[in-house]
Amino acid sequence: MDLEDDYFLTDRHEIQVPFTENHVSDNIQDASCQCDLIRDLISHSPVVEKRDYEEQNGTSIFEILPNELQCKILSYLTPRELCFSVLTVCKKWHQMALEPMLWLHLDFDNDIIQPEVVVSILKRTPLIRYLELRQYNDLWQMMPSIVNCNLLTSLDLGWCGGVSVAIVTLLVTHCPLVEALNVEGCRSVDHAVVCHIVGWKKLRKLNLSHCTLVRNESVVLIAKCCALEEFNVDGLASISDGAILGLIEHRKLVLRKLYLDGDELTDVTYRNLVECCGLKELSISFADLMSDDGLMAIKELRCLEYLKVKRGSELSDASLRSLFDGTNMRKLTCLDLTSCSNFDDVGVEVMTKCCPALKSISLAWCWDISDRGLEAIVSSCRNAEIVYLAGLVRITGACLINIPLCLPKLVFLDLQQCARIIDDILEDVVRQKPDLKILDYYGAEVECDKPISRVPRVRTCSVATECS
């Protein structure tokens, strides 16, 4: 493969390569002898033995590995690493790097990779399983190469233009194994296109987020897909209760992940969600019409690991606290209550006791949370990795100095628009925990290069600003 084509490949995903029994068994006897030698070399002191062997034999241990093991090791490299770090080493490594089994997962972005480069690469990757094409406006010129990838199981066309009935028909015909489809933000996707999308008999995951031409009848049609387990219609403000009730009726026993736009949804939908007994992820944006009764219905879901209720402005402090009574929410690892403005310190304390496994917490713009709630998070959420607290105008952040000790796994903390927090505290936290990224009041990453100031810097914040 030419380097001028390859260096555009992105490095976001690792490649896991399966090996068939026949492939390995062809050279199993030779491989077993070599593996015995390698096992002897590394049984006591791997570093010393490896160095001694390479000095005595003039070759690396990697070179005596069976081809199957060499290929397996290379399978953990990204396409970019294969191009820049493997292809150019020697002829043998160049040949190994072009092994089709190493090119199962490709990710392209139109901002970086031109369509003609994509076509060139796809011609040389017949075994590809996962293909991501983002923001391409003309898919038609790439279709001859895409339809030849007939082993595809996952296809991402997010924010691409021209996703038409003709294109989807070709894909369904030539790539029948697709199980996951993402057409997020594709403005040309309408009900006619959806009628052909349902032609994929193995489709388990479908993302129609922000496909603004999709209507209720499309959701009702998709509900009849016999394998559908994950469905995303976030950003579709026109979807109403009737369509979601139809989805629940057909998919309630198998639905695992559901992402909704709550702009037109009422408690009727939320009360019926309890029938989805195996639901693990539930996301509701713009939940302005959700009342306390709707939230209490969601509380009955026992398998949730991810819960998002954004902009639940009508939810009372009592119902938000009650959400965490009992053990139903105990499995949560990700919680997003952004702009649920009545969620307060008591609710945070109940949450931290109920959900010990939380890794991601978003309580941005929950204005009633003060230092008391912040202390509960710092002292109790030891598994937290990502925390969003933007707009919490009442917190001063004095307890943040305990983060290095109490939150060892934390890698990201968003404190934008938190006007009362002293910058020096944040700099000291980053100094003690260099792997932590903190966003300050202005959204800039906190740096710890500067010496600590003797005079704390505090921003003024008026009552009007706090309540805005």
C-alpha positions, -999 to +999 in steps of 0.1 A: +000+000+000+014+034-009+023+057+019+009+087+002-025+070+005-020+056+040-008+084+061-042+100+061-056+070+080-068+080+115-057+064+147-088+065+169-094+027+170-074-004+178-078-034+156-086-068+171-078-096+147-095-130+150-076-161+138-092-192+125-082-226+138-071-237+103-049-207+099-030-215+131-029-252+127-010-251+094+022-243+112+014-256+147+043-280+150+069-254+140+053-228+161+052-250+192+090-256+190+096-219+187+072-211+215+091-235+238+123-216+230+107-183+237+091-196+270+126-206+282+140-172+273+115-153+293+108-177+322+132-160+347+143-125+338+125-114+306+146-082+301+180-097+307+172-129+288+158-110+258+189-088+257+213-118+260+195-137+233+196-107+208+233-101+215+242-138+210+221-144+179+221-111+162+184-110+158+154-100+179+130-124+196+102-110+174+119-124+143+117-160+156+080-158+165+057-177+142+040-156+116+007-160+133+020-145+165+038-117+147+006-108+129-013-110+162+011-085+177+007-061+148-031-064+151-029-041+182-015-013+161-037+014+144-037+019+106-016+050+111+010+031+132+012+004+106+019+029+079+045+050+097+061+025+121+059-008+103+057-004+066+090+014+063+111-010+085+120-037+059+104-057+031+091-084+054+075-060+077+061-041+047+045-073+036+031-081+070+017-046+074-004-051+043-020-083+056-058-078+050-065-092+085-049-061+100-073-038+082-106-046+097-115-012+112-111+020+092-121+055+102-121+084+076-129+120+080-135+143+051-116+171+068-084+150+065-089+124+038-100+130+003-126+107-013-101+094-039-078+083-011-106+064+005-114+046-027-078+036-031-076+022+004-109+004+003-098-015-028-070-031-008-090-040+024-115-066+013-119-080+048-129-048+065-156-052+092-160-016+105-161+014+082-166+050+093-170+078+067-177+112+083-189+144+066-185+133+030-209+151+007-206+128-023-209+092-014-218+081-048-182+082-062-171+059-034-199+034-037-181+010-061-154+004-035-178+004-005-201-023-020-171-046-025-167-047+013-193-073+016-182-084+051-191-051+067-209-054+100-207-018+111-212+013+089-210+049+101-220+076+076-225+103+102-232+138+087-227+127+051-246+142+023-265+124-004-276+093+016-303+084-008-326+055-016-303+044-044-273+043-021-290+025+007-305+000-017-270-008-030-256-011+005-284-035+016-279-056-014-241-059-013-234-056+024-261-078+039-242-085+072-245-050+086-256-050+122-249-014+132-258+017+111-251+054+119-266+080+097-266+108+123-271+142+109-278+130+073-303+156+062-314+135+031-326+106+052-364+106+051-391+080+054-384+066+019-347+059+029-359+043+062-381+020+042-350+006+026-329+006+058-352-019+073-341-043+046-311-052+067-323-083+085-295-083+110-297-047+120-292-044+158-281-008+162-295+022+144-287+059+149-311+084+133-301+113+155-307+147+140-321+132+108-347+160+107-368+145+079-376+114+099-412+113+112-434+092+135-442+067+107-405+059+103-402+050+140-432+028+138-417+010+108-383+006+124-399-009+155-407-040+135-370-047+127-367-082+142-331-078+156-331-041+168-316-036+203-303-001+202-321+030+188-312+067+187-337+094+177-322+122+198-325+156+180-359+147+164-382+171+182-413+159+161-413+124+175-444+120+197-457+095+223-476+074+198-444+065+178-424+056+209-453+035+223-453+015+191-415+010+195-420-002+231-448-026+221-426-044+195-391-041+211-398-041+249-382-075+255-350-069+236-344-031+237-311-024+255-303+013+246-327+041+238-319+077+231-349+101+228-357+138+223-382+146+249-395+178+233-429+163+225-429+134+249-451+132+280-454+110+310-474+085+288-441+075+272-421+073+304-448+052+322-446+026+294-408+025+294-410+003+325-420-026+302-384-025+287-371-046+315-337-051+300-330-015+292-294-006+301-290+029+286-317+056+286-311+092+273-338+119+273-329+153+260-351+184+266-373+166+291-393+198+299-426+179+297-415+152+322-432+155+356-425+137+388-447+108+378-426+102+347-394+102+367-408+078+392-417+055+363-381+056+351-370+047+386-386+013+382-360+003+355-337-021+373-309-027+348-299+009+340-262+016+337-265+049+318-292+076+326-295+110+311-324+133+319-315+167+305-334+199+312-360+184+335-371+218+346-405+205+361-389+179+383-391+187+420-363+183+444-382+156+462-387+134+431-350+139+421-340+127+456-365+098+455-349+086+422-320+073+443-341+056+470-337+019+470-313-001+448-327+002+413-301+029+403-272+011+420-257-002+387-254+033+372-219+041+359-230+073+340-255+099+352-264+131+334-289+155+351-278+186+332-301+215+339-324+197+363-323+229+383-341+216+414-314+189+421-298+200+453-272+191+480-294+165+496-301+149+463-263+147+456-257+131+489-284+105+483-270+099+448-234+093+460-246+067+485-269+049+461-245+049+431-210+038+442-200+027+406-204+061+389-176+069+365-192+099+346-213+125+364-229+156+348-247+180+371-240+211+350-264+241+356-280+225+387-279+258+405-290+246+439-258+226+445-233+242+468-200+231+485-220+206+506-229+187+475-195+191+460-179+176+491-202+146+489-189+140+453-153+144+462-155+122+493-177+094+480-174+089+442-140+072+442-146+056+408-154+090+391-134+096+359-153+125+343-172+152+361-192+181+346-201+209+370-204+239+347-226+267+359-226+258+396-224+294+408-226+286+445-195+264+449-162+278+461-143+246+456-124+245+489-128+207+490-112+203+455-078+202+471-087+166+483-091+153+447-057+137+444-064+116+475-101+110+472-106+107+434-076+089+421-093+079+388-105+114+379-091+126+345-115+154+335-133+181+355-154+209+339-158+240+361-168+265+334-189+294+347-182+285+383-174+321+393-165+316+430-138+291+426-102+303+433-078+297+404-050+289+428-068+259+442-072+244+407-036+250+399-025+233+431-048+203+423-033+199+388+002+203+403-005+173+425-024+153+399-008+160+365-030+136+346-061+156+355-075+181+330-095+209+345-115+235+326-116+269+344-143+296+344-135+306+308-132+270+295-094+271+293-073+242+306-057+249+340-019+250+339+003+244+369+035+261+355+030+293+374+040+296+411+012+298+436+000+334+441+000+348+476-032+367+469-061+344+460-079+355+428-117+355+433-142+365+407-172+386+417-206+372+409-239+391+412-271+376+423-285+383+388-256+363+372-262+333+395-299+331+386-295+336+349 
